Amino acid sequence: MSDPAQPLRDFEPQHQFFIGIDSDGCAFDSMEIKHKECFTPNIIKYWDLQAVSKYAREASEFVNLYSKWRGINRWPALVMVFDLLTEREEVQRRKVAIPQAEPLRAFIAQDQYPHSNDGLKTYMQQHPGDPVLEQALHWTVAVNDAIADMVHGVPPFPYLRESLDAMSDKADMIVVSATPNAALESEWNEHDIAQYVRVIAGQEMGKKAAHIQMAAAGKYSPERILMIGDAPGDMRAAKANNALFYPINPGDEERSWQRFHDEAMGRFFSGTYAGGYEASLIAEFETYLPDTPPWKR
């Protein structure tokens, strides 16, 4: 079987600098529509949460949009929604059975197969006939179908295209994302910005930290590797590779991209980004995403 991540393993520098860029919520203002219109309705539908749909929606939006877990892979995000519902008093009083999804948790805990649809299908071959995994597969396919039907015409954030163009003769750029590759290819090509990146790496190629490790580690100096993202997971992926991180602040994305274009990009290329400047941006970024849901505050 061919390795989906081979383009990252084979990646060879053409410039002295490397930049990884997240897609949903970072390059595109697509997080809200994907989660509110595609993910959450299908969580309620496929996991039989109609009786607590209000609370399921609140939990899903908190995990995926408005918390420090923003941007994590869909599978751990899903079971986190289940856990938040299980412990919520309003849900307990309605005596609704919330899925515990133990077989799905086992899939998440293993690292032999990617946390993607294809990875789940391969895992299911080793665990045939499991109803929870079958339900999970139906859900994730429905989510992807909804995204393909619903999400189009969403342009990149202002100053992204200008930044890509300005960096194109200085840095090797790739997309680093937990989104399925098909959706990434569609979105980046729809808006004619795929031309700026050498690889579009989605969930089929592994986790974000692995994307950076395969493409950049040992090939560039750490101070010349930068990850741009809108979620703590993007920052962790950068730091796992001793790389730099530039945050796109959720809810303030346009100003973040303008600051990158006008200021941070030049600092990165001149070698004055690391240290106090990066630390100040990260400190500001961390104020945007809480770890406590609003119903517990």
C-alpha positions as protocol buffer text, in pm:
chain_id: "A"
residue {
  index: 1
  type: MET
  ca { x: 0 y: 0 z: 0 }
}
residue {
  index: 2
  type: SER
  ca { x: 138 y: 341 z: -94 }
}
residue {
  index: 3
  type: ASP
  ca { x: 227 y: 586 z: 182 }
}
residue {
  index: 4
  type: PRO
  ca { x: 10 y: 903 z: 163 }
}
residue {
  index: 5
  type: ALA
  ca { x: 286 y: 1094 z: 346 }
}
residue {
  index: 6
  type: GLN
  ca { x: 556 y: 1011 z: 92 }
}
residue {
  index: 7
  type: PRO
  ca { x: 549 y: 1365 z: -58 }
}
residue {
  index: 8
  type: LEU
  ca { x: 650 y: 1495 z: 285 }
}
residue {
  index: 9
  type: ARG
  ca { x: 925 y: 1237 z: 330 }
}
residue {
  index: 10
  type: ASP
  ca { x: 1060 y: 1323 z: -16 }
}
residue {
  index: 11
  type: PHE
  ca { x: 1040 y: 1700 z: 41 }
}
residue {
  index: 12
  type: GLU
  ca { x: 1365 y: 1876 z: -53 }
}
residue {
  index: 13
  type: PRO
  ca { x: 1443 y: 2243 z: 24 }
}
residue {
  index: 14
  type: GLN
  ca { x: 1443 y: 2495 z: -257 }
}
residue {
  index: 15
  type: HIS
  ca { x: 1486 y: 2792 z: -22 }
}
residue {
  index: 16
  type: GLN
  ca { x: 1646 y: 2852 z: 317 }
}
residue {
  index: 17
  type: PHE
  ca { x: 1312 y: 2905 z: 495 }
}
residue {
  index: 18
  type: PHE
  ca { x: 1017 y: 2671 z: 558 }
}
residue {
  index: 19
  type: ILE
  ca { x: 661 y: 2777 z: 643 }
}
residue {
  index: 20
  type: GLY
  ca { x: 368 y: 2552 z: 731 }
}
residue {
  index: 21
  type: ILE
  ca { x: 21 y: 2703 z: 715 }
}
residue {
  index: 22
  type: ASP
  ca { x: -298 y: 2564 z: 868 }
}
residue {
  index: 23
  type: SER
  ca { x: -612 y: 2592 z: 657 }
}
residue {
  index: 24
  type: ASP
  ca { x: -950 y: 2594 z: 837 }
}
residue {
  index: 25
  type: GLY
  ca { x: -984 y: 2904 z: 1053 }
}
residue {
  index: 26
  type: CYS
  ca { x: -634 y: 3016 z: 961 }
}
residue {
  index: 27
  type: ALA
  ca { x: -615 y: 3055 z: 584 }
}
residue {
  index: 28
  type: PHE
  ca { x: -993 y: 3044 z: 537 }
}
residue {
  index: 29
  type: ASP
  ca { x: -1285 y: 3168 z: 746 }
}
residue {
  index: 30
  type: SER
  ca { x: -1435 y: 2820 z: 719 }
}
residue {
  index: 31
  type: MET
  ca { x: -1442 y: 2692 z: 1078 }
}
residue {
  index: 32
  type: GLU
  ca { x: -1778 y: 2844 z: 1169 }
}
residue {
  index: 33
  type: ILE
  ca { x: -1968 y: 2714 z: 868 }
}
residue {
  index: 34
  type: LYS
  ca { x: -1808 y: 2369 z: 881 }
}
residue {
  index: 35
  type: HIS
  ca { x: -1880 y: 2309 z: 1246 }
}
residue {
  index: 36
  type: LYS
  ca { x: -2213 y: 2485 z: 1282 }
}
residue {
  index: 37
  type: GLU
  ca { x: -2364 y: 2361 z: 956 }
}
residue {
  index: 38
  type: CYS
  ca { x: -2185 y: 2030 z: 890 }
}
residue {
  index: 39
  type: PHE
  ca { x: -2024 y: 1871 z: 1195 }
}
residue {
  index: 40
  type: THR
  ca { x: -2271 y: 1957 z: 1470 }
}
residue {
  index: 41
  type: PRO
  ca { x: -2598 y: 1872 z: 1292 }
}
residue {
  index: 42
  type: ASN
  ca { x: -2454 y: 1534 z: 1199 }
}
residue {
  index: 43
  type: ILE
  ca { x: -2333 y: 1470 z: 1556 }
}
residue {
  index: 44
  type: ILE
  ca { x: -2691 y: 1521 z: 1671 }
}
residue {
  index: 45
  type: LYS
  ca { x: -2835 y: 1309 z: 1390 }
}
residue {
  index: 46
  type: TYR
  ca { x: -2598 y: 1013 z: 1384 }
}
residue {
  index: 47
  type: TRP
  ca { x: -2537 y: 983 z: 1757 }
}
residue {
  index: 48
  type: ASP
  ca { x: -2906 y: 1014 z: 1857 }
}
residue {
  index: 49
  type: LEU
  ca { x: -2869 y: 1334 z: 2055 }
}
residue {
  index: 50
  type: GLN
  ca { x: -3195 y: 1496 z: 1943 }
}
residue {
  index: 51
  type: ALA
  ca { x: -3329 y: 1507 z: 2299 }
}
residue {
  index: 52
  type: VAL
  ca { x: -3034 y: 1717 z: 2413 }
}
residue {
  index: 53
  type: SER
  ca { x: -2962 y: 1895 z: 2086 }
}
residue {
  index: 54
  type: LYS
  ca { x: -2922 y: 2234 z: 2255 }
}
residue {
  index: 55
  type: TYR
  ca { x: -2652 y: 2105 z: 2486 }
}
residue {
  index: 56
  type: ALA
  ca { x: -2487 y: 1898 z: 2214 }
}
residue {
  index: 57
  type: ARG
  ca { x: -2460 y: 2209 z: 2001 }
}
residue {
  index: 58
  type: GLU
  ca { x: -2309 y: 2410 z: 2286 }
}
residue {
  index: 59
  type: ALA
  ca { x: -2057 y: 2135 z: 2361 }
}
residue {
  index: 60
  type: SER
  ca { x: -1959 y: 2087 z: 1998 }
}
residue {
  index: 61
  type: GLU
  ca { x: -1910 y: 2457 z: 1936 }
}
residue {
  index: 62
  type: PHE
  ca { x: -1710 y: 2501 z: 2257 }
}
residue {
  index: 63
  type: VAL
  ca { x: -1472 y: 2215 z: 2176 }
}
residue {
  index: 64
  type: ASN
  ca { x: -1426 y: 2289 z: 1808 }
}
residue {
  index: 65
  type: LEU
  ca { x: -1446 y: 2669 z: 1792 }
}
residue {
  index: 66
  type: TYR
  ca { x: -1422 y: 2849 z: 2124 }
}
residue {
  index: 67
  type: SER
  ca { x: -1175 y: 2656 z: 2342 }
}
residue {
  index: 68
  type: LYS
  ca { x: -810 y: 2562 z: 2358 }
}
residue {
  index: 69
  type: TRP
  ca { x: -904 y: 2240 z: 2178 }
}
residue {
  index: 70
  type: ARG
  ca { x: -1006 y: 2435 z: 1868 }
}
residue {
  index: 71
  type: GLY
  ca { x: -878 y: 2266 z: 1555 }
}
residue {
  index: 72
  type: ILE
  ca { x: -814 y: 1919 z: 1697 }
}
residue {
  index: 73
  type: ASN
  ca { x: -884 y: 1608 z: 1492 }
}
residue {
  index: 74
  type: ARG
  ca { x: -1253 y: 1524 z: 1456 }
}
residue {
  index: 75
  type: TRP
  ca { x: -1235 y: 1195 z: 1650 }
}
residue {
  index: 76
  type: PRO
  ca { x: -1099 y: 1319 z: 1984 }
}
residue {
  index: 77
  type: ALA
  ca { x: -1323 y: 1624 z: 1943 }
}
residue {
  index: 78
  type: LEU
  ca { x: -1627 y: 1398 z: 1907 }
}
residue {
  index: 79
  type: VAL
  ca { x: -1560 y: 1197 z: 2223 }
}
residue {
  index: 80
  type: MET
  ca { x: -1486 y: 1520 z: 2410 }
}
residue {
  index: 81
  type: VAL
  ca { x: -1836 y: 1635 z: 2316 }
}
residue {
  index: 82
  type: PHE
  ca { x: -1973 y: 1308 z: 2456 }
}
residue {
  index: 83
  type: ASP
  ca { x: -1778 y: 1358 z: 2779 }
}
residue {
  index: 84
  type: LEU
  ca { x: -1900 y: 1715 z: 2826 }
}
residue {
  index: 85
  type: LEU
  ca { x: -2258 y: 1600 z: 2775 }
}
residue {
  index: 86
  type: THR
  ca { x: -2221 y: 1304 z: 3012 }
}
residue {
  index: 87
  type: GLU
  ca { x: -2112 y: 1528 z: 3300 }
}
residue {
  index: 88
  type: ARG
  ca { x: -2361 y: 1808 z: 3239 }
}
residue {
  index: 89
  type: GLU
  ca { x: -2643 y: 1817 z: 3495 }
}
residue {
  index: 90
  type: GLU
  ca { x: -2910 y: 1932 z: 3249 }
}
residue {
  index: 91
  type: VAL
  ca { x: -2839 y: 1628 z: 3034 }
}
residue {
  index: 92
  type: GLN
  ca { x: -2836 y: 1392 z: 3331 }
}
residue {
  index: 93
  type: ARG
  ca { x: -3178 y: 1515 z: 3441 }
}
residue {
  index: 94
  type: ARG
  ca { x: -3317 y: 1425 z: 3097 }
}
residue {
  index: 95
  type: LYS
  ca { x: -3190 y: 1069 z: 3141 }
}
residue {
  index: 96
  type: VAL
  ca { x: -3055 y: 1058 z: 2786 }
}
residue {
  index: 97
  type: ALA
  ca { x: -2800 y: 787 z: 2712 }
}
residue {
  index: 98
  type: ILE
  ca { x: -2487 y: 959 z: 2582 }
}
residue {
  index: 99
  type: PRO
  ca { x: -2258 y: 737 z: 2373 }
}
residue {
  index: 100
  type: GLN
  ca { x: -1946 y: 624 z: 2555 }
}
residue {
  index: 101
  type: ALA
  ca { x: -1801 y: 498 z: 2226 }
}
residue {
  index: 102
  type: GLU
  ca { x: -1531 y: 280 z: 2379 }
}
residue {
  index: 103
  type: PRO
  ca { x: -1434 y: 118 z: 2045 }
}
residue {
  index: 104
  type: LEU
  ca { x: -1389 y: 467 z: 1899 }
}
residue {
  index: 105
  type: ARG
  ca { x: -1171 y: 567 z: 2194 }
}
residue {
  index: 106
  type: ALA
  ca { x: -956 y: 262 z: 2126 }
}
residue {
  index: 107
  type: PHE
  ca { x: -916 y: 374 z: 1764 }
}
residue {
  index: 108
  type: ILE
  ca { x: -810 y: 720 z: 1883 }
}
residue {
  index: 109
  type: ALA
  ca { x: -563 y: 574 z: 2133 }
}
residue {
  index: 110
  type: GLN
  ca { x: -376 y: 368 z: 1871 }
}
residue {
  index: 111
  type: ASP
  ca { x: -121 y: 521 z: 1637 }
}
residue {
  index: 112
  type: GLN
  ca { x: -83 y: 241 z: 1384 }
}
residue {
  index: 113
  type: TYR
  ca { x: -352 y: 384 z: 1157 }
}
residue {
  index: 114
  type: PRO
  ca { x: -410 y: 755 z: 1082 }
}
residue {
  index: 115
  type: HIS
  ca { x: -706 y: 926 z: 1242 }
}
residue {
  index: 116
  type: SER
  ca { x: -872 y: 967 z: 904 }
}
residue {
  index: 117
  type: ASN
  ca { x: -1162 y: 802 z: 725 }
}
residue {
  index: 118
  type: ASP
  ca { x: -927 y: 564 z: 545 }
}
residue {
  index: 119
  type: GLY
  ca { x: -746 y: 495 z: 870 }
}
residue {
  index: 120
  type: LEU
  ca { x: -1076 y: 410 z: 1037 }
}
residue {
  index: 121
  type: LYS
  ca { x: -1173 y: 178 z: 752 }
}
residue {
  index: 122
  type: THR
  ca { x: -843 y: -8 z: 779 }
}
residue {
  index: 123
  type: TYR
  ca { x: -880 y: -28 z: 1158 }
}
residue {
  index: 124
  type: MET
  ca { x: -1231 y: -167 z: 1112 }
}
residue {
  index: 125
  type: GLN
  ca { x: -1091 y: -454 z: 906 }
}
residue {
  index: 126
  type: GLN
  ca { x: -909 y: -563 z: 1223 }
}
residue {
  index: 127
  type: HIS
  ca { x: -1228 y: -515 z: 1430 }
}
residue {
  index: 128
  type: PRO
  ca { x: -1508 y: -633 z: 1198 }
}
residue {
  index: 129
  type: GLY
  ca { x: -1875 y: -590 z: 1279 }
}
residue {
  index: 130
  type: ASP
  ca { x: -1837 y: -334 z: 1557 }
}
residue {
  index: 131
  type: PRO
  ca { x: -2157 y: -124 z: 1558 }
}
residue {
  index: 132
  type: VAL
  ca { x: -1992 y: 182 z: 1717 }
}
residue {
  index: 133
  type: LEU
  ca { x: -1722 y: 193 z: 1450 }
}
residue {
  index: 134
  type: GLU
  ca { x: -1986 y: 145 z: 1180 }
}
residue {
  index: 135
  type: GLN
  ca { x: -2180 y: 436 z: 1327 }
}
residue {
  index: 136
  type: ALA
  ca { x: -1863 y: 646 z: 1338 }
}
residue {
  index: 137
  type: LEU
  ca { x: -1796 y: 573 z: 972 }
}
residue {
  index: 138
  type: HIS
  ca { x: -2149 y: 673 z: 870 }
}
residue {
  index: 139
  type: TRP
  ca { x: -2109 y: 996 z: 1069 }
}
residue {
  index: 140
  type: THR
  ca { x: -1773 y: 1098 z: 927 }
}
residue {
  index: 141
  type: VAL
  ca { x: -1881 y: 1025 z: 568 }
}
residue {
  index: 142
  type: ALA
  ca { x: -2194 y: 1236 z: 624 }
}
residue {
  index: 143
  type: VAL
  ca { x: -1981 y: 1522 z: 760 }
}
residue {
  index: 144
  type: ASN
  ca { x: -1756 y: 1516 z: 455 }
}
residue {
  index: 145
  type: ASP
  ca { x: -2056 y: 1501 z: 222 }
}
residue {
  index: 146
  type: ALA
  ca { x: -2212 y: 1801 z: 399 }
}
residue {
  index: 147
  type: ILE
  ca { x: -1889 y: 1998 z: 372 }
}
residue {
  index: 148
  type: ALA
  ca { x: -1858 y: 1917 z: 0 }
}
residue {
  index: 149
  type: ASP
  ca { x: -2217 y: 2032 z: -53 }
}
residue {
  index: 150
  type: MET
  ca { x: -2217 y: 2336 z: 177 }
}
residue {
  index: 151
  type: VAL
  ca { x: -1871 y: 2489 z: 192 }
}
residue {
  index: 152
  type: HIS
  ca { x: -1775 y: 2677 z: -120 }
}
residue {
  index: 153
  type: GLY
  ca { x: -1717 y: 3036 z: -212 }
}
residue {
  index: 154
  type: VAL
  ca { x: -1542 y: 3105 z: 123 }
}
residue {
  index: 155
  type: PRO
  ca { x: -1242 y: 3322 z: 33 }
}
residue {
  index: 156
  type: PRO
  ca { x: -909 y: 3327 z: 215 }
}
residue {
  index: 157
  type: PHE
  ca { x: -864 y: 3591 z: 482 }
}
residue {
  index: 158
  type: PRO
  ca { x: -743 y: 3932 z: 363 }
}
residue {
  index: 159
  type: TYR
  ca { x: -362 y: 3959 z: 358 }
}
residue {
  index: 160
  type: LEU
  ca { x: -316 y: 3582 z: 319 }
}
residue {
  index: 161
  type: ARG
  ca { x: -275 y: 3593 z: -58 }
}
residue {
  index: 162
  type: GLU
  ca { x: -52 y: 3900 z: -33 }
}
residue {
  index: 163
  type: SER
  ca { x: 163 y: 3720 z: 225 }
}
residue {
  index: 164
  type: LEU
  ca { x: 191 y: 3405 z: 15 }
}
residue {
  index: 165
  type: ASP
  ca { x: 294 y: 3608 z: -285 }
}
residue {
  index: 166
  type: ALA
  ca { x: 555 y: 3800 z: -86 }
}
residue {
  index: 167
  type: MET
  ca { x: 704 y: 3480 z: 56 }
}
residue {
  index: 168
  type: SER
  ca { x: 699 y: 3274 z: -263 }
}
residue {
  index: 169
  type: ASP
  ca { x: 1059 y: 3353 z: -362 }
}
residue {
  index: 170
  type: LYS
  ca { x: 1196 y: 3319 z: -6 }
}
residue {
  index: 171
  type: ALA
  ca { x: 1034 y: 3016 z: 157 }
}
residue {
  index: 172
  type: ASP
  ca { x: 917 y: 2664 z: 86 }
}
residue {
  index: 173
  type: MET
  ca { x: 553 y: 2652 z: 194 }
}
residue {
  index: 174
  type: ILE
  ca { x: 315 y: 2365 z: 264 }
}
residue {
  index: 175
  type: VAL
  ca { x: -35 y: 2330 z: 404 }
}
residue {
  index: 176
  type: VAL
  ca { x: -36 y: 2160 z: 748 }
}
residue {
  index: 177
  type: SER
  ca { x: -390 y: 2056 z: 838 }
}
residue {
  index: 178
  type: ALA
  ca { x: -611 y: 1799 z: 1010 }
}
residue {
  index: 179
  type: THR
  ca { x: -872 y: 1841 z: 735 }
}
residue {
  index: 180
  type: PRO
  ca { x: -917 y: 1565 z: 474 }
}
residue {
  index: 181
  type: ASN
  ca { x: -700 y: 1619 z: 169 }
}
residue {
  index: 182
  type: ALA
  ca { x: -989 y: 1629 z: -77 }
}
residue {
  index: 183
  type: ALA
  ca { x: -1145 y: 1929 z: 97 }
}
residue {
  index: 184
  type: LEU
  ca { x: -808 y: 2106 z: 122 }
}
residue {
  index: 185
  type: GLU
  ca { x: -730 y: 2051 z: -246 }
}
residue {
  index: 186
  type: SER
  ca { x: -1073 y: 2184 z: -340 }
}
residue {
  index: 187
  type: GLU
  ca { x: -1049 y: 2499 z: -127 }
}
residue {
  index: 188
  type: TRP
  ca { x: -691 y: 2593 z: -212 }
}
residue {
  index: 189
  type: ASN
  ca { x: -749 y: 2537 z: -584 }
}
residue {
  index: 190
  type: GLU
  ca { x: -1088 y: 2710 z: -585 }
}
residue {
  index: 191
  type: HIS
  ca { x: -920 y: 3034 z: -480 }
}
residue {
  index: 192
  type: ASP
  ca { x: -603 y: 2987 z: -689 }
}
residue {
  index: 193
  type: ILE
  ca { x: -363 y: 2979 z: -395 }
}
residue {
  index: 194
  type: ALA
  ca { x: -253 y: 2616 z: -424 }
}
residue {
  index: 195
  type: GLN
  ca { x: 13 y: 2749 z: -663 }
}
residue {
  index: 196
  type: TYR
  ca { x: 204 y: 2892 z: -366 }
}
residue {
  index: 197
  type: VAL
  ca { x: 244 y: 2568 z: -169 }
}
residue {
  index: 198
  type: ARG
  ca { x: 448 y: 2264 z: -262 }
}
residue {
  index: 199
  type: VAL
  ca { x: 248 y: 2008 z: -62 }
}
residue {
  index: 200
  type: ILE
  ca { x: -106 y: 2008 z: 73 }
}
residue {
  index: 201
  type: ALA
  ca { x: -88 y: 1784 z: 380 }
}
residue {
  index: 202
  type: GLY
  ca { x: -415 y: 1676 z: 539 }
}
residue {
  index: 203
  type: GLN
  ca { x: -520 y: 1418 z: 795 }
}
residue {
  index: 204
  type: GLU
  ca { x: -435 y: 1126 z: 565 }
}
residue {
  index: 205
  type: MET
  ca { x: -66 y: 1219 z: 596 }
}
residue {
  index: 206
  type: GLY
  ca { x: -69 y: 1200 z: 976 }
}
residue {
  index: 207
  type: LYS
  ca { x: -69 y: 1455 z: 1255 }
}
residue {
  index: 208
  type: LYS
  ca { x: 47 y: 1814 z: 1212 }
}
residue {
  index: 209
  type: ALA
  ca { x: 366 y: 1765 z: 1412 }
}
residue {
  index: 210
  type: ALA
  ca { x: 453 y: 1473 z: 1185 }
}
residue {
  index: 211
  type: HIS
  ca { x: 392 y: 1687 z: 875 }
}
residue {
  index: 212
  type: ILE
  ca { x: 651 y: 1938 z: 993 }
}
residue {
  index: 213
  type: GLN
  ca { x: 891 y: 1670 z: 1112 }
}
residue {
  index: 214
  type: MET
  ca { x: 886 y: 1482 z: 782 }
}
residue {
  index: 215
  type: ALA
  ca { x: 905 y: 1788 z: 558 }
}
residue {
  index: 216
  type: ALA
  ca { x: 1139 y: 2016 z: 752 }
}
residue {
  index: 217
  type: ALA
  ca { x: 1327 y: 1856 z: 1043 }
}
residue {
  index: 218
  type: GLY
  ca { x: 1697 y: 1832 z: 969 }
}
residue {
  index: 219
  type: LYS
  ca { x: 1650 y: 2010 z: 638 }
}
residue {
  index: 220
  type: TYR
  ca { x: 1626 y: 2370 z: 769 }
}
residue {
  index: 221
  type: SER
  ca { x: 1764 y: 2549 z: 1073 }
}
residue {
  index: 222
  type: PRO
  ca { x: 1495 y: 2551 z: 1347 }
}
residue {
  index: 223
  type: GLU
  ca { x: 1489 y: 2933 z: 1353 }
}
residue {
  index: 224
  type: ARG
  ca { x: 1401 y: 2922 z: 984 }
}
residue {
  index: 225
  type: ILE
  ca { x: 1096 y: 2697 z: 1031 }
}
residue {
  index: 226
  type: LEU
  ca { x: 764 y: 2869 z: 1103 }
}
residue {
  index: 227
  type: MET
  ca { x: 414 y: 2733 z: 1160 }
}
residue {
  index: 228
  type: ILE
  ca { x: 118 y: 2966 z: 1112 }
}
residue {
  index: 229
  type: GLY
  ca { x: -203 y: 2855 z: 1281 }
}
residue {
  index: 230
  type: ASP
  ca { x: -513 y: 2953 z: 1473 }
}
residue {
  index: 231
  type: ALA
  ca { x: -520 y: 2678 z: 1737 }
}
residue {
  index: 232
  type: PRO
  ca { x: -307 y: 2555 z: 2027 }
}
residue {
  index: 233
  type: GLY
  ca { x: -258 y: 2229 z: 1839 }
}
residue {
  index: 234
  type: ASP
  ca { x: -77 y: 2423 z: 1567 }
}
residue {
  index: 235
  type: MET
  ca { x: 150 y: 2576 z: 1828 }
}
residue {
  index: 236
  type: ARG
  ca { x: 221 y: 2235 z: 1982 }
}
residue {
  index: 237
  type: ALA
  ca { x: 305 y: 2097 z: 1637 }
}
residue {
  index: 238
  type: ALA
  ca { x: 558 y: 2378 z: 1591 }
}
residue {
  index: 239
  type: LYS
  ca { x: 714 y: 2344 z: 1934 }
}
residue {
  index: 240
  type: ALA
  ca { x: 740 y: 1965 z: 1899 }
}
residue {
  index: 241
  type: ASN
  ca { x: 980 y: 2040 z: 1614 }
}
residue {
  index: 242
  type: ASN
  ca { x: 1162 y: 2331 z: 1785 }
}
residue {
  index: 243
  type: ALA
  ca { x: 1004 y: 2555 z: 1522 }
}
residue {
  index: 244
  type: LEU
  ca { x: 862 y: 2905 z: 1554 }
}
residue {
  index: 245
  type: PHE
  ca { x: 490 y: 2978 z: 1573 }
}
residue {
  index: 246
  type: TYR
  ca { x: 284 y: 3269 z: 1444 }
}
residue {
  index: 247
  type: PRO
  ca { x: -74 y: 3281 z: 1581 }
}
residue {
  index: 248
  type: ILE
  ca { x: -382 y: 3381 z: 1387 }
}
residue {
  index: 249
  type: ASN
  ca { x: -609 y: 3495 z: 1670 }
}
residue {
  index: 250
  type: PRO
  ca { x: -962 y: 3346 z: 1651 }
}
residue {
  index: 251
  type: GLY
  ca { x: -1213 y: 3623 z: 1590 }
}
residue {
  index: 252
  type: ASP
  ca { x: -937 y: 3867 z: 1498 }
}
residue {
  index: 253
  type: GLU
  ca { x: -798 y: 3689 z: 1194 }
}
residue {
  index: 254
  type: GLU
  ca { x: -779 y: 3981 z: 953 }
}
residue {
  index: 255
  type: ARG
  ca { x: -574 y: 4193 z: 1192 }
}
residue {
  index: 256
  type: SER
  ca { x: -350 y: 3894 z: 1262 }
}
residue {
  index: 257
  type: TRP
  ca { x: -280 y: 3843 z: 892 }
}
residue {
  index: 258
  type: GLN
  ca { x: -220 y: 4214 z: 838 }
}
residue {
  index: 259
  type: ARG
  ca { x: 31 y: 4214 z: 1126 }
}
residue {
  index: 260
  type: PHE
  ca { x: 200 y: 3912 z: 975 }
}
residue {
  index: 261
  type: HIS
  ca { x: 220 y: 4076 z: 632 }
}
residue {
  index: 262
  type: ASP
  ca { x: 334 y: 4415 z: 757 }
}
residue {
  index: 263
  type: GLU
  ca { x: 561 y: 4315 z: 1046 }
}
residue {
  index: 264
  type: ALA
  ca { x: 609 y: 3952 z: 1153 }
}
residue {
  index: 265
  type: MET
  ca { x: 701 y: 3817 z: 811 }
}
residue {
  index: 266
  type: GLY
  ca { x: 990 y: 4058 z: 780 }
}
residue {
  index: 267
  type: ARG
  ca { x: 1108 y: 3972 z: 1130 }
}
residue {
  index: 268
  type: PHE
  ca { x: 1106 y: 3601 z: 1045 }
}
residue {
  index: 269
  type: PHE
  ca { x: 1319 y: 3648 z: 735 }
}
residue {
  index: 270
  type: SER
  ca { x: 1557 y: 3888 z: 910 }
}
residue {
  index: 271
  type: GLY
  ca { x: 1609 y: 3658 z: 1209 }
}
residue {
  index: 272
  type: THR
  ca { x: 1448 y: 3886 z: 1469 }
}
residue {
  index: 273
  type: TYR
  ca { x: 1124 y: 3692 z: 1523 }
}
residue {
  index: 274
  type: ALA
  ca { x: 1232 y: 3445 z: 1792 }
}
residue {
  index: 275
  type: GLY
  ca { x: 1245 y: 3546 z: 2156 }
}
residue {
  index: 276
  type: GLY
  ca { x: 1048 y: 3828 z: 2309 }
}
residue {
  index: 277
  type: TYR
  ca { x: 851 y: 3914 z: 1996 }
}
residue {
  index: 278
  type: GLU
  ca { x: 721 y: 3559 z: 1945 }
}
residue {
  index: 279
  type: ALA
  ca { x: 653 y: 3523 z: 2317 }
}
residue {
  index: 280
  type: SER
  ca { x: 439 y: 3837 z: 2322 }
}
residue {
  index: 281
  type: LEU
  ca { x: 229 y: 3712 z: 2031 }
}
residue {
  index: 282
  type: ILE
  ca { x: 176 y: 3373 z: 2196 }
}
residue {
  index: 283
  type: ALA
  ca { x: 82 y: 3534 z: 2528 }
}
residue {
  index: 284
  type: GLU
  ca { x: -183 y: 3739 z: 2349 }
}
residue {
  index: 285
  type: PHE
  ca { x: -304 y: 3433 z: 2155 }
}
residue {
  index: 286
  type: GLU
  ca { x: -354 y: 3228 z: 2470 }
}
residue {
  index: 287
  type: THR
  ca { x: -602 y: 3482 z: 2606 }
}
residue {
  index: 288
  type: TYR
  ca { x: -841 y: 3406 z: 2320 }
}
residue {
  index: 289
  type: LEU
  ca { x: -917 y: 3039 z: 2397 }
}
residue {
  index: 290
  type: PRO
  ca { x: -1039 y: 2922 z: 2742 }
}
residue {
  index: 291
  type: ASP
  ca { x: -1029 y: 2569 z: 2881 }
}
residue {
  index: 292
  type: THR
  ca { x: -1352 y: 2598 z: 3084 }
}
residue {
  index: 293
  type: PRO
  ca { x: -1689 y: 2589 z: 2905 }
}
residue {
  index: 294
  type: PRO
  ca { x: -1920 y: 2885 z: 2970 }
}
residue {
  index: 295
  type: TRP
  ca { x: -2178 y: 2673 z: 3154 }
}
residue {
  index: 296
  type: LYS
  ca { x: -1917 y: 2589 z: 3420 }
}
residue {
  index: 297
  type: ARG
  ca { x: -1798 y: 2944 z: 3483 }
}
